[in-house]
Amino acid sequence: MTFFPPDPNLTALRLELGRLRGERGWTYDELAHRSGLARRTLIEIEQGRTIGTLKTWHALAHALDISIEHLFGTLCKGHTPPADATE
């Protein structure tokens, strides 16, 4: 029997980005300046029209001064993440 992982919660990921941006009181322009990304890219990610690349999320994590693990941890929101491989 093959077990497939649940779909990543991309909605939770984009909402977390918006929450973190709002928590800092940053506009799209401010986050664009701090991350080196285009304002339009940020808007499209937050509105769910695009997912963004790993490089994009890496830049966002650095701009927001958080770990990429924090951002990507939201992909498992609503389901159980895989067990730690060291257990």
SEGUSE-869779 format. One line per 3 residues: number of its first residue (from 1); their letters; for each residue x, y, z of C-alpha. Coordinates in Angstrom, 2 decimals. Example, Ala and Ser with C-alpha at 12.3 -4.5 7.8 and 13.67 -1.06 7.14 Angstrom:
1	AS	12.30:-4.50:7.80 | 13.67:-1.06:7.14;
This chain:
1	MTF	0.00:0.00:0.00 | 1.30:3.46:-0.90 | 0.77:6.33:1.52;
4	FPP	0.74:9.83:0.15 | 1.48:12.87:2.30 | -1.30:15.40:2.81;
7	DPN	-1.26:18.45:0.58 | 0.78:21.34:1.98 | -1.34:24.07:3.51;
10	LTA	-0.36:26.87:1.14 | -3.14:29.07:2.49 | -1.61:28.94:5.97;
13	LRL	1.80:29.80:4.51 | 0.58:32.90:2.69 | -1.52:33.99:5.66;
16	ELG	1.52:33.66:7.92 | 3.48:35.89:5.56 | 0.74:38.51:5.71;
19	RLR	0.52:38.21:9.50 | 4.28:38.65:9.93 | 4.36:41.62:7.58;
22	GER	1.41:43.22:9.36 | 2.87:42.49:12.80 | 5.86:44.61:11.83;
25	GWT	3.70:47.34:10.36 | 5.40:46.96:6.99 | 3.83:47.81:3.68;
28	YDE	4.45:45.69:0.61 | 6.97:48.34:-0.44 | 8.88:48.00:2.84;
31	LAH	9.04:44.20:2.62 | 10.04:44.45:-1.05 | 12.87:46.79:-0.11;
34	RSG	14.07:44.55:2.73 | 13.82:41.30:0.75 | 14.95:42.45:-2.69;
37	LAR	11.73:41.07:-4.18 | 9.25:42.88:-6.37 | 6.20:44.41:-4.68;
40	RTL	3.99:42.65:-7.24 | 5.53:39.27:-6.28 | 4.67:39.84:-2.62;
43	IEI	1.10:40.83:-3.44 | 0.63:37.78:-5.66 | 2.00:35.44:-2.98;
46	EQG	-0.19:36.89:-0.23 | -3.26:36.79:-2.48 | -2.59:33.17:-3.46;
49	RTI	-1.98:33.76:-7.16 | 1.53:32.31:-7.00 | 3.47:30.14:-4.59;
52	GTL	6.95:31.61:-4.91 | 10.23:29.74:-5.17 | 12.44:28.43:-2.42;
55	KTW	14.76:31.36:-3.13 | 11.82:33.74:-2.66 | 10.88:32.24:0.73;
58	HAL	14.52:32.24:1.79 | 14.72:35.97:1.04 | 11.48:36.57:2.94;
61	AHA	12.68:34.66:5.99 | 15.86:36.74:6.10 | 13.97:40.00:5.60;
64	LDI	11.54:39.09:8.41 | 14.42:37.87:10.63 | 12.86:34.46:11.19;
67	SIE	13.92:30.95:10.27 | 12.75:29.34:7.08 | 11.61:26.47:9.31;
70	HLF	9.17:28.86:10.99 | 7.64:29.81:7.66 | 7.56:26.33:6.19;
73	GTL	6.25:24.85:9.44 | 2.91:26.39:8.53 | 2.69:24.07:5.50;
76	CKG	1.70:21.29:7.93 | -0.97:23.36:9.68 | -4.05:21.19:10.03;
79	HTP	-2.29:17.85:9.77 | 0.39:15.95:11.60 | 3.90:16.62:10.29;
82	PAD	6.16:13.65:9.66 | 7.91:12.18:12.68 | 11.43:13.35:13.43;
85	ATE	13.84:11.04:11.61 | 16.06:10.83:14.71 | 13.35:9.20:16.82;
